């Protein structure tokens, strides 16, 4: 009698568990976990990232007939919170893929959670990690070297022989300087100065005077956002006549607002999405970029004016492509699926996004090539393609 | 380094020094009258600059809402304390002082945000709008703890700075703003050496305002009351000076200075929600050189800080702030050797 009861109870529990299992299998959508800075000092980047992701969800809400569920958490521009968010997404929401975020340190924190929990992470910013130890992480952003190479190529074409450098005192300033030091000697260009300033500085007159005294043919700046406008303003004030070059950290409407007329004719690299309308019709990313503009306008009731929302969109496209292949191997929501998804992402071939054409392979965090960059010129407050 | 470069650096340094001078005067004024190291001083300057930038981009500056909320808080505090003391008859006057008076700049600012208002009006309104901030904060926060130790006051003041800069981030966003120059004039001196009109304006404003300060302190009753309170609070009270009222006067003057600083530097530097802090900190170095009591020494200190900063940025941009703040070490050492120990500690025991 007792044993019968036990068997029955066991059977009931087993049945209940199976039922639960079936129910969860039926409801198993694909789950995307996004952690992004909706508040805090990085929110001017984080908000566009989130808006771009909403546009992507509207553009491709289903993959192979399966709905995709997007879970968005705010990391308040804090790497610790970003790491905690990633853990929450992985452990509580059981997401299939992590995406984020607007700051490099925060993205690194998320990537480490992705690695520990064996969940693929698609970064939306450059991530500075050793790819050999981080086989679960990749990013849709362009590597800094790729962008700076484009600037140096342009300098060479404009017969620049000597270039002065002025940039931030932080990691971004170093990154740009190192990329410049790598590319410039190969192009026969001499870097004559390495001046630095802090993001919060009120004036760079001292540094600029030193650069102007060296009379370089051009000046390269390593800043980002509104503080990146300072060297442009100071060089203009000192009557510097050479070319001033920037990099993709400056492609931001606030930079344009603050730099005003002093930024006229400045050249910098960016993803082609910024000047999508001006690209030749045969440019590989033109069609998807115009589609993105249209869907973004529809979802957010405002035009895109930044490069960040497009990274989210591209991250989604890469995920959708990989997921449709991984779903043939495993069921979403399982550990096997996450492995299959990672393998699928790292075998991505020629997925056309708004910023570039993505082909990932193991051992590298980045998946873009020369098609992911164009040089633009600031002309009366508008970005113009400089072919 | 050539003479040209040195001249440019000196001009740049003097222009910055002029700003630190005004900020230093404000800090010394508040500290000598109330013993508060008013850290949020720079934040108020940033609020003025960003409000002006908001006007220029055709937006209603969110500062209006903040001043309005502060007004409501101050009014509630004042009415509450009057009721507690059983002086309900004085409530109408309090409403006029704490409710209506600070609301006037808010209304003006709201009106000035309409299109077609001349720039001069925008500048004046941006300055006026921040004038009530320090007195209102003082009424809500500092007046109830006016007799606390300098350290407590400093900590409260620091907390207030974080509150204000947080609000600044909320109101104006993380990106900075620049306003159109007040003047585009350029003066040529000698062979090709030019000084921009904005720099002349900044230095001129510093000279005129410090001159005004001197006259007010030497010639007017209110100025003498401020000086008396600075010298000895208890003594001042004995001769019929009300420390609460002089404190409010000091806060009001400092707030006005902060507003002027804001609109003066907004066209030459990019102002962020937190740029005020570093201006305040450098002005604090100047004020420390003046021992937090001496106006002329503060002025000299401010110009020194400006020029040192300018040359430091030429020699090593990355270490600029390190060099400026290192100035504090020798100054403080010298002061601690020279100064007789103050009666501060005794005062606190008495209370």
HADDOCK unambig.tbl for C-alpha pairs under 7 A between the chains (distance, minus, plus):
assign (segid A and resid 41 and name CA) (segid B and resid 174 and name CA) 5.19 0.50 0.50
assign (segid A and resid 44 and name CA) (segid B and resid 174 and name CA) 6.73 0.50 0.50
assign (segid A and resid 169 and name CA) (segid B and resid 318 and name CA) 6.07 0.50 0.50
assign (segid A and resid 195 and name CA) (segid B and resid 317 and name CA) 6.54 0.50 0.50
assign (segid A and resid 196 and name CA) (segid B and resid 317 and name CA) 5.34 0.50 0.50
assign (segid A and resid 196 and name CA) (segid B and resid 318 and name CA) 5.49 0.50 0.50
assign (segid A and resid 197 and name CA) (segid B and resid 317 and name CA) 5.40 0.50 0.50
assign (segid A and resid 197 and name CA) (segid B and resid 318 and name CA) 5.63 0.50 0.50
assign (segid A and resid 198 and name CA) (segid B and resid 318 and name CA) 6.95 0.50 0.50
assign (segid A and resid 200 and name CA) (segid B and resid 275 and name CA) 6.67 0.50 0.50
assign (segid A and resid 202 and name CA) (segid B and resid 269 and name CA) 5.19 0.50 0.50
assign (segid A and resid 202 and name CA) (segid B and resid 270 and name CA) 6.69 0.50 0.50
assign (segid A and resid 203 and name CA) (segid B and resid 269 and name CA) 6.52 0.50 0.50
assign (segid A and resid 206 and name CA) (segid B and resid 9 and name CA) 6.70 0.50 0.50
assign (segid A and resid 206 and name CA) (segid B and resid 310 and name CA) 6.27 0.50 0.50
assign (segid A and resid 206 and name CA) (segid B and resid 311 and name CA) 6.76 0.50 0.50
assign (segid A and resid 206 and name CA) (segid B and resid 313 and name CA) 5.01 0.50 0.50
assign (segid A and resid 206 and name CA) (segid B and resid 314 and name CA) 3.90 0.50 0.50
assign (segid A and resid 207 and name CA) (segid B and resid 313 and name CA) 6.21 0.50 0.50
assign (segid A and resid 207 and name CA) (segid B and resid 314 and name CA) 5.19 0.50 0.50
assign (segid A and resid 207 and name CA) (segid B and resid 317 and name CA) 6.36 0.50 0.50
assign (segid A and resid 209 and name CA) (segid B and resid 5 and name CA) 6.96 0.50 0.50
assign (segid A and resid 210 and name CA) (segid B and resid 314 and name CA) 6.77 0.50 0.50
assign (segid A and resid 226 and name CA) (segid B and resid 175 and name CA) 6.09 0.50 0.50
assign (segid A and resid 226 and name CA) (segid B and resid 176 and name CA) 5.90 0.50 0.50
assign (segid A and resid 254 and name CA) (segid B and resid 175 and name CA) 6.66 0.50 0.50
assign (segid A and resid 258 and name CA) (segid B and resid 177 and name CA) 5.99 0.50 0.50
assign (segid A and resid 258 and name CA) (segid B and resid 178 and name CA) 5.85 0.50 0.50
